[in-house]
Amino acid sequence: MNKQQQAVLNMAGFIKSQSLTLLEKLDALDADE
């Protein structure tokens, strides 16, 4: 695997974790209502 492929995988993993964090925050907001 070359450096470019590794960078893409790292970015994909970062975006995935950010999305999950965002979903958890949205769920918490919904629960407050």
N, CA and C atoms as an extended XYZ file, in Angstrom:
99
Properties=species:S:1:pos:R:3:atomname:S:1:resname:S:1:resid:I:1 pbc="F F F"
N         0.857       -1.202        0.000 N   MET     1
C         0.000        0.000        0.000 CA  MET     1
C         0.888        1.244        0.000 C   MET     1
N         0.579        2.191       -0.862 N   ASN     2
C         1.419        3.384       -0.915 CA  ASN     2
C         0.906        4.461        0.042 C   ASN     2
N         1.642        5.539        0.131 N   LYS     3
C         1.303        6.591        1.096 CA  LYS     3
C        -0.041        7.235        0.803 C   LYS     3
N        -0.363        7.376       -0.476 N   GLN     4
C        -1.634        8.018       -0.823 CA  GLN     4
C        -2.810        7.162       -0.362 C   GLN     4
N        -2.713        5.851       -0.589 N   GLN     5
C        -3.786        4.954       -0.149 CA  GLN     5
C        -3.914        4.985        1.372 C   GLN     5
N        -2.786        5.030        2.054 N   GLN     6
C        -2.801        5.068        3.513 CA  GLN     6
C        -3.472        6.345        4.010 C   GLN     6
N        -3.195        7.458        3.343 N   ALA     7
C        -3.784        8.737        3.735 CA  ALA     7
C        -5.295        8.717        3.540 C   ALA     7
N        -5.734        8.116        2.441 N   VAL     8
C        -7.173        8.026        2.176 CA  VAL     8
C        -7.858        7.188        3.252 C   VAL     8
N        -7.241        6.075        3.623 N   LEU     9
C        -7.819        5.221        4.662 CA  LEU     9
C        -7.878        5.954        5.994 C   LEU     9
N        -6.818        6.692        6.316 N   ASN    10
C        -6.806        7.449        7.565 CA  ASN    10
C        -7.923        8.479        7.581 C   ASN    10
N        -8.122        9.160        6.469 N   MET    11
C        -9.158       10.183        6.378 CA  MET    11
C       -10.541        9.553        6.495 C   MET    11
N       -10.720        8.401        5.853 N   ALA    12
C       -12.009        7.713        5.914 CA  ALA    12
C       -12.322        7.301        7.350 C   ALA    12
N       -11.332        6.801        8.053 N   GLY    13
C       -11.533        6.407        9.443 CA  GLY    13
C       -11.856        7.614       10.311 C   GLY    13
N       -11.202        8.734       10.043 N   PHE    14
C       -11.442        9.959       10.803 CA  PHE    14
C       -12.867       10.450       10.579 C   PHE    14
N       -13.286       10.485        9.310 N   ILE    15
C       -14.637       10.945        8.979 CA  ILE    15
C       -15.681       10.027        9.616 C   ILE    15
N       -15.426        8.735        9.583 N   LYS    16
C       -16.365        7.771       10.166 CA  LYS    16
C       -16.533        8.019       11.662 C   LYS    16
N       -15.419        8.213       12.363 N   SER    17
C       -15.505        8.442       13.805 CA  SER    17
C       -16.190        9.769       14.106 C   SER    17
N       -15.937       10.788       13.278 N   GLN    18
C       -16.584       12.089       13.468 CA  GLN    18
C       -18.089       11.969       13.249 C   GLN    18
N       -18.487       11.199       12.249 N   SER    19
C       -19.907       11.012       11.947 CA  SER    19
C       -20.604       10.325       13.115 C   SER    19
N       -19.957        9.302       13.677 N   LEU    20
C       -20.548        8.588       14.803 CA  LEU    20
C       -20.696        9.512       16.005 C   LEU    20
N       -19.696       10.347       16.247 N   THR    21
C       -19.757       11.296       17.356 CA  THR    21
C       -20.901       12.276       17.150 C   THR    21
N       -21.056       12.740       15.918 N   LEU    22
C       -22.115       13.688       15.600 CA  LEU    22
C       -23.485       13.051       15.805 C   LEU    22
N       -23.632       11.805       15.372 N   LEU    23
C       -24.906       11.103       15.545 CA  LEU    23
C       -25.242       10.950       17.024 C   LEU    23
N       -24.244       10.646       17.841 N   GLU    24
C       -24.481       10.503       19.273 CA  GLU    24
C       -24.952       11.822       19.873 C   GLU    24
N       -24.365       12.936       19.436 N   LYS    25
C       -24.768       14.249       19.943 CA  LYS    25
C       -26.191       14.574       19.519 C   LYS    25
N       -26.544       14.236       18.281 N   LEU    26
C       -27.903       14.488       17.804 CA  LEU    26
C       -28.901       13.651       18.598 C   LEU    26
N       -28.566       12.406       18.873 N   ASP    27
C       -29.444       11.547       19.667 CA  ASP    27
C       -29.637       12.128       21.062 C   ASP    27
N       -28.569       12.665       21.635 N   ALA    28
C       -28.652       13.253       22.968 CA  ALA    28
C       -29.561       14.480       22.947 C   ALA    28
N       -29.482       15.272       21.887 N   LEU    29
C       -30.339       16.451       21.770 CA  LEU    29
C       -31.799       16.031       21.656 C   LEU    29
N       -32.062       14.997       20.875 N   ASP    30
C       -33.432       14.514       20.716 CA  ASP    30
C       -33.989       14.027       22.049 C   ASP    30
N       -33.152       13.408       22.849 N   ALA    31
C       -33.601       12.866       24.130 CA  ALA    31
C       -33.971       13.981       25.108 C   ALA    31
N       -33.386       15.154       24.928 N   ASP    32
C       -33.659       16.264       25.845 CA  ASP    32
C       -35.071       16.816       25.695 C   ASP    32
N       -35.643       16.681       24.515 N   GLU    33
C       -36.955       17.292       24.273 CA  GLU    33
C       -38.067       16.585       25.026 C   GLU    33
